[in-house]
Amino acid sequence: MYNQQILMHVSDAGSLLGCSSQIIYQLINCGELKAFKAGRAWKISSESVHRYANSRLNN
């Protein structure tokens, strides 16, 4: 059994968090969201987005 992570685009993460793609890029650049580049597109794990949302809710 393996841990399957879902990867999403910047626009998908923005929709999930209720913010713009520009904010997602800022969160990637400051290290709040873990992401990697695949070609020209950024890929973000759903786990990273959920961790960020939970950390914001707990503060």
C-alpha positions in Angstrom: 0.0 0.0 0.0 1.3 3.5 -0.8 0.4 7.0 0.1 -1.2 8.6 -3.0 -0.9 12.4 -3.2 -3.0 14.4 -5.5 -1.2 17.2 -7.4 -3.0 20.3 -8.4 -2.4 23.4 -10.4 -2.0 26.9 -8.9 -5.6 27.8 -10.0 -7.0 24.7 -8.3 -5.2 25.5 -5.1 -6.5 29.1 -5.3 -10.1 27.9 -5.8 -9.8 25.5 -2.9 -8.4 28.2 -0.6 -10.6 31.0 -1.9 -7.8 33.2 -3.1 -6.2 34.3 -6.4 -3.4 32.5 -8.2 -1.2 35.5 -7.4 -1.6 34.8 -3.7 -0.7 31.1 -4.3 2.5 32.1 -6.1 3.4 34.3 -3.1 2.8 31.4 -0.7 5.0 29.2 -2.9 7.8 31.8 -3.0 7.8 32.3 0.8 7.7 28.6 1.5 4.2 28.4 3.0 3.1 26.0 0.3 5.4 23.2 -1.0 5.4 23.0 -4.8 7.6 22.0 -7.7 7.8 23.0 -11.3 6.9 20.5 -14.0 7.8 22.2 -17.2 6.3 25.7 -17.0 3.6 24.8 -14.5 3.7 24.7 -10.8 2.4 21.5 -9.1 1.2 21.6 -5.5 0.3 18.6 -3.4 -3.2 18.6 -1.9 -1.6 17.6 1.4 0.4 20.9 1.4 -2.7 22.9 0.7 -4.6 21.1 3.5 -1.7 21.6 6.0 -1.6 25.3 5.1 -5.4 25.7 5.6 -5.3 23.9 8.9 -2.4 25.9 10.2 -4.3 29.1 9.4 -7.4 27.8 11.1 -5.5 26.9 14.2 -3.9 30.4 14.6 
